[in-house]
Amino acid sequence: QVLVRPSSKVIVKFLQTMQKNGYIGEFEIIDDHRGGKIVIELRGRINKCGVISPRFDVKQSDIEKWINNLLPSRQFGHLVLSTTYGIMDHNEARRKATGGKIIGFFY
C-alpha cells in the first residue's frame, strides 16, 4: 500500500489508466476536507512512473517519438495523454486518432 496526497482529478484519472492496464490494484480516495488522500494497493508491477512537466503538446504523428524517448521498449509501458476525449493512454489515443498534452508515463 502507498499513500498519495494531495489528490486531484488528474491523479485519479492517471491511476484509473494504470489500473485498467493492470499495474495497480484498487485505490481508495479519502476526503479529509483538506487536499484529500489516495490509498493505492500496489501489485509490484511498476518499474518506473513519471510526470512530464511542462505538459508538451503531442501530435498523433509524434506519439511514436515520445514512446521511443520515454519507454524502455515498444512492447510494454504506457504514455498518459490529456486529450479532448479525456485522459487516456497512447494506445487509446491512437485508436481515436487524436493527440493531446503529455502528462506522464509508467512501465
Contacts in CASP RR format, 6 or more apart in sequence:
PFRMAT RR
TARGET T0000
AUTHOR 0000-0000-0000
METHOD contacts of the structure
MODEL  1
QVLVRPSSKVIVKFLQTMQKNGYIGEFEIIDDHRGGKIVIELRGRINKCG
VISPRFDVKQSDIEKWINNLLPSRQFGHLVLSTTYGIMDHNEARRKATGG
KIIGFFY
1 39 0 8 1.000
1 40 0 8 1.000
1 41 0 8 1.000
1 42 0 8 1.000
2 39 0 8 1.000
2 40 0 8 1.000
2 42 0 8 1.000
3 37 0 8 1.000
3 38 0 8 1.000
3 39 0 8 1.000
3 40 0 8 1.000
4 11 0 8 1.000
4 37 0 8 1.000
4 38 0 8 1.000
4 39 0 8 1.000
4 40 0 8 1.000
5 35 0 8 1.000
5 36 0 8 1.000
5 37 0 8 1.000
5 38 0 8 1.000
6 34 0 8 1.000
6 35 0 8 1.000
6 36 0 8 1.000
6 37 0 8 1.000
7 29 0 8 1.000
7 35 0 8 1.000
7 36 0 8 1.000
7 37 0 8 1.000
7 38 0 8 1.000
10 82 0 8 1.000
10 87 0 8 1.000
10 103 0 8 1.000
11 38 0 8 1.000
12 29 0 8 1.000
12 38 0 8 1.000
13 86 0 8 1.000
13 87 0 8 1.000
14 80 0 8 1.000
14 87 0 8 1.000
14 103 0 8 1.000
14 104 0 8 1.000
15 24 0 8 1.000
15 27 0 8 1.000
15 38 0 8 1.000
15 40 0 8 1.000
17 78 0 8 1.000
17 80 0 8 1.000
17 87 0 8 1.000
17 88 0 8 1.000
17 89 0 8 1.000
18 24 0 8 1.000
18 46 0 8 1.000
18 49 0 8 1.000
18 78 0 8 1.000
18 106 0 8 1.000
19 25 0 8 1.000
19 26 0 8 1.000
19 27 0 8 1.000
21 78 0 8 1.000
21 89 0 8 1.000
22 43 0 8 1.000
22 45 0 8 1.000
23 43 0 8 1.000
23 45 0 8 1.000
23 46 0 8 1.000
23 106 0 8 1.000
24 40 0 8 1.000
24 41 0 8 1.000
24 42 0 8 1.000
24 43 0 8 1.000
24 45 0 8 1.000
24 46 0 8 1.000
25 40 0 8 1.000
25 41 0 8 1.000
25 42 0 8 1.000
25 43 0 8 1.000
26 41 0 8 1.000
27 38 0 8 1.000
27 39 0 8 1.000
27 40 0 8 1.000
27 41 0 8 1.000
28 38 0 8 1.000
28 39 0 8 1.000
29 36 0 8 1.000
29 37 0 8 1.000
29 38 0 8 1.000
30 36 0 8 1.000
30 37 0 8 1.000
30 38 0 8 1.000
30 39 0 8 1.000
46 106 0 8 1.000
46 107 0 8 1.000
47 107 0 8 1.000
48 105 0 8 1.000
48 106 0 8 1.000
48 107 0 8 1.000
49 105 0 8 1.000
49 106 0 8 1.000
50 104 0 8 1.000
50 105 0 8 1.000
50 106 0 8 1.000
51 103 0 8 1.000
51 104 0 8 1.000
52 70 0 8 1.000
52 102 0 8 1.000
52 103 0 8 1.000
52 104 0 8 1.000
52 105 0 8 1.000
55 82 0 8 1.000
55 101 0 8 1.000
55 102 0 8 1.000
55 103 0 8 1.000
56 101 0 8 1.000
56 102 0 8 1.000
57 100 0 8 1.000
57 101 0 8 1.000
58 66 0 8 1.000
58 81 0 8 1.000
58 99 0 8 1.000
58 100 0 8 1.000
58 101 0 8 1.000
58 102 0 8 1.000
59 99 0 8 1.000
59 100 0 8 1.000
60 93 0 8 1.000
60 94 0 8 1.000
60 97 0 8 1.000
60 98 0 8 1.000
60 99 0 8 1.000
63 79 0 8 1.000
63 81 0 8 1.000
63 90 0 8 1.000
63 93 0 8 1.000
63 94 0 8 1.000
63 99 0 8 1.000
66 79 0 8 1.000
66 90 0 8 1.000
66 102 0 8 1.000
67 74 0 8 1.000
67 79 0 8 1.000
67 90 0 8 1.000
70 79 0 8 1.000
70 104 0 8 1.000
70 105 0 8 1.000
71 77 0 8 1.000
71 78 0 8 1.000
71 79 0 8 1.000
71 105 0 8 1.000
71 107 0 8 1.000
72 107 0 8 1.000
76 107 0 8 1.000
77 105 0 8 1.000
77 106 0 8 1.000
77 107 0 8 1.000
78 89 0 8 1.000
78 90 0 8 1.000
78 91 0 8 1.000
78 105 0 8 1.000
78 106 0 8 1.000
78 107 0 8 1.000
79 89 0 8 1.000
79 90 0 8 1.000
79 102 0 8 1.000
79 104 0 8 1.000
79 105 0 8 1.000
80 87 0 8 1.000
80 88 0 8 1.000
80 89 0 8 1.000
80 90 0 8 1.000
80 102 0 8 1.000
80 103 0 8 1.000
80 104 0 8 1.000
80 105 0 8 1.000
80 106 0 8 1.000
81 87 0 8 1.000
81 88 0 8 1.000
81 89 0 8 1.000
81 90 0 8 1.000
81 93 0 8 1.000
81 99 0 8 1.000
81 100 0 8 1.000
81 101 0 8 1.000
81 102 0 8 1.000
81 103 0 8 1.000
82 100 0 8 1.000
82 101 0 8 1.000
82 102 0 8 1.000
82 103 0 8 1.000
83 93 0 8 1.000
83 96 0 8 1.000
83 98 0 8 1.000
83 99 0 8 1.000
83 100 0 8 1.000
84 98 0 8 1.000
84 100 0 8 1.000
85 96 0 8 1.000
85 98 0 8 1.000
87 103 0 8 1.000
88 96 0 8 1.000
93 99 0 8 1.000
93 100 0 8 1.000
END
